[in-house]
Amino acid sequence: MANILIVEDEKNMQDIICEYMHRGGHICFTADDGVDALMILKHNPMDLMILDIMMPHLDGFSVCKMAREMSSLPIIMLTAKSDEEDKLKGYEYGADDYMTKPFSPKILLAKANALLRRISVTSADTISNVLSVGKITISPAAHKVFLDGTEITLTHKEYELLYFFMSNPEQIFSREQLLNRIWGYDFEGNTRTVDTHIKTLRQKLGSEGKSIVTLIRSGYKFEVAK
């Protein structure tokens, strides 16, 4: 059971999503616009957010960006557009997955459950293992990342990418392998999503971001300084 925030200004769509999330055993909080969503998120612990892009007052991109300053909860964005650039923009702001309208509520529930499971599995499997490379330290028990002793805020996918890289140093992973490992086989996107997330992850890691090395035509690896 999880607390899920549903941000959708279309009442009928909001009710349908809530119904299916309830069927999955989850508790739903609803917001009709972006301002209300941020207020709810500020005062209530949420496990996942389903966020429409086209809304009054604040659009979904703005809400996603502001939410990322408050929380690392997984975010699924809903859009009536299938434009690739819109999806990449959402990922850059911190979205974890996308659903294009019209969509199957059953698939949306499955995606939500998959994201929630990955959080649970990551926490359970790594609870006692602290990773430290250079100035980067990961505390899986607290789901926190520290850069030279100062905590930094990462999205859920950025955290999973960094943890995966640091757990497998010097190993080369293709973009397809990273997509399958971090996003799952049912992900609706392409390999540019990996590039976008790694770009923002490098920026947040500052000079330590150079440890994530791009290998032309091969993919990426996490390089440990000798």
C-alpha positions in Angstrom: 0.0 0.0 0.0 1.4 3.4 -1.0 0.3 7.1 -0.8 -0.2 8.3 -4.4 -0.7 11.9 -5.3 -2.8 12.2 -8.5 -2.5 15.6 -10.2 -5.1 15.9 -12.9 -7.5 18.8 -13.6 -10.0 16.6 -15.7 -12.4 15.2 -13.0 -13.4 12.2 -15.0 -9.8 11.1 -15.6 -8.9 11.8 -12.0 -11.7 9.5 -10.8 -10.7 6.7 -13.2 -7.1 6.9 -12.1 -8.1 6.9 -8.4 -10.4 3.9 -8.9 -7.6 1.8 -10.4 -5.1 2.9 -7.8 -7.6 1.9 -5.1 -8.0 -1.5 -6.8 -4.2 -1.8 -6.4 -4.6 -1.2 -2.7 -3.2 2.3 -2.6 -4.3 5.5 -0.9 -5.0 8.4 -3.2 -4.6 12.1 -2.7 -5.9 14.4 -5.5 -5.1 17.8 -6.8 -6.8 19.8 -9.5 -3.9 22.0 -10.3 -0.2 22.4 -9.8 -0.4 24.8 -6.9 -2.6 22.4 -4.8 -0.3 19.5 -5.7 2.8 21.3 -4.3 0.9 22.2 -1.1 -0.2 18.5 -0.6 3.4 17.3 -1.3 4.8 19.8 1.1 2.6 18.7 4.0 2.0 14.9 3.3 4.5 12.1 2.8 3.9 10.6 -0.7 5.4 7.5 -2.3 4.6 8.3 -5.9 3.0 11.1 -8.0 1.0 10.8 -11.2 1.2 14.2 -12.9 -0.6 15.6 -15.9 1.3 18.1 -18.0 -1.5 20.4 -19.2 -3.0 22.1 -16.0 -4.1 25.5 -14.9 -1.9 27.9 -12.9 1.2 25.6 -13.1 1.9 23.1 -15.8 3.3 19.6 -15.1 6.8 20.5 -16.1 7.0 23.3 -13.5 5.4 21.1 -10.8 7.9 18.3 -11.6 10.8 20.7 -11.3 9.6 22.2 -8.0 8.7 18.7 -6.6 12.2 17.5 -7.2 13.4 20.2 -4.9 11.2 18.8 -2.1 11.2 15.0 -2.7 12.8 12.2 -4.6 9.5 10.3 -5.0 8.9 8.6 -8.4 6.9 10.7 -10.9 4.8 9.4 -13.8 3.8 12.1 -16.2 0.6 12.1 -18.3 0.5 13.9 -21.6 -1.8 14.2 -24.6 1.2 14.6 -26.8 3.5 11.9 -28.1 6.2 14.4 -29.0 9.6 13.1 -28.1 11.0 16.4 -27.1 8.2 16.9 -24.5 9.1 13.5 -23.0 12.8 14.3 -22.9 12.0 17.7 -21.2 10.0 15.8 -18.6 12.9 13.4 -17.9 15.3 16.3 -17.6 13.1 17.9 -14.9 13.0 14.6 -13.0 10.1 12.4 -14.3 10.6 8.7 -14.0 8.1 7.5 -16.6 5.5 8.6 -19.1 2.0 7.7 -20.2 0.5 9.1 -23.4 -3.3 9.8 -23.5 -5.4 7.9 -24.2 -3.9 5.1 -22.0 -5.0 2.0 -20.2 -5.5 2.6 -16.5 -4.4 -1.0 -15.9 -1.1 -0.2 -17.6 -0.8 2.9 -15.5 -1.3 0.9 -12.3 1.2 -1.7 -13.5 3.8 1.1 -14.0 3.1 2.6 -10.6 3.5 -0.8 -8.9 6.7 -1.5 -10.8 8.2 1.8 -9.6 7.1 1.2 -6.1 8.6 -2.3 -6.1 11.9 -1.1 -7.4 12.1 1.4 -4.5 11.3 -1.4 -2.0 13.7 -3.9 -3.5 16.6 -1.3 -3.7 16.1 -0.4 0.0 15.8 -4.0 1.1 18.8 -5.4 -0.9 21.2 -2.6 0.0 20.2 -1.6 3.6 23.6 -2.3 5.1 25.9 -1.5 2.3 27.4 2.0 2.2 29.3 2.8 -1.0 32.0 5.4 -1.2 34.1 6.3 -4.3 36.2 9.4 -4.3 34.1 12.2 -2.8 30.8 10.4 -3.5 29.1 8.4 -0.7 25.8 6.5 -0.9 23.9 5.5 2.2 21.3 3.0 0.9 19.6 2.6 4.2 18.7 6.3 4.2 18.5 6.5 0.4 20.8 9.5 0.5 23.8 10.6 -1.5 26.7 12.8 -0.2 29.2 14.7 -2.1 32.3 15.6 -0.1 30.2 15.2 3.1 27.3 17.4 1.9 23.9 15.7 1.0 22.8 16.3 -2.6 19.3 15.7 -4.0 18.9 13.2 -6.8 15.8 11.9 -8.6 14.9 8.3 -8.0 16.3 7.3 -11.5 19.4 9.4 -11.0 19.9 7.6 -7.6 19.4 4.2 -9.2 21.8 5.0 -12.0 24.5 6.2 -9.6 24.1 3.2 -7.3 24.2 0.8 -10.2 27.4 2.4 -11.6 29.1 2.5 -8.2 28.1 -1.1 -7.6 29.7 -2.2 -10.9 32.8 0.0 -11.3 34.8 -0.2 -14.6 32.1 -2.3 -16.3 30.8 -1.1 -19.6 27.0 -0.9 -20.0 25.2 -0.1 -23.2 22.3 2.4 -23.2 19.9 -0.5 -23.8 21.3 -2.4 -20.8 20.8 0.6 -18.6 17.3 1.1 -19.9 16.4 -2.5 -19.1 18.1 -2.4 -15.7 16.9 1.0 -14.4 13.6 1.6 -16.3 12.5 -1.9 -17.0 11.6 -3.8 -20.2 8.2 -2.2 -20.5 9.5 1.4 -20.6 8.0 3.6 -23.2 11.0 5.6 -24.4 14.3 5.4 -26.2 18.0 5.5 -25.3 18.1 9.3 -25.3 16.4 9.1 -21.9 19.6 7.5 -20.5 21.8 10.3 -22.0 19.4 13.0 -20.5 19.5 11.4 -17.0 23.3 11.0 -17.0 23.8 14.6 -18.1 21.8 15.9 -15.1 23.5 13.4 -12.8 26.9 14.6 -13.9 25.9 18.2 -13.3 24.8 17.4 -9.7 28.0 15.5 -9.0 30.2 18.4 -10.1 33.8 17.5 -10.7 33.1 13.9 -9.6 30.7 13.6 -12.6 33.7 12.9 -14.8 33.8 9.4 -13.2 30.8 8.5 -15.5 32.6 8.0 -18.7 31.0 8.0 -22.2 32.4 5.3 -24.5 31.5 6.1 -28.2 29.3 3.3 -29.7 29.6 1.3 -26.5 27.7 3.2 -23.7 28.9 4.2 -20.2 31.1 3.0 -17.4 31.9 4.3 -13.9 35.7 4.9 -13.8 37.5 4.7 -10.4 40.6 6.9 -10.2 43.7 4.9 -9.7 
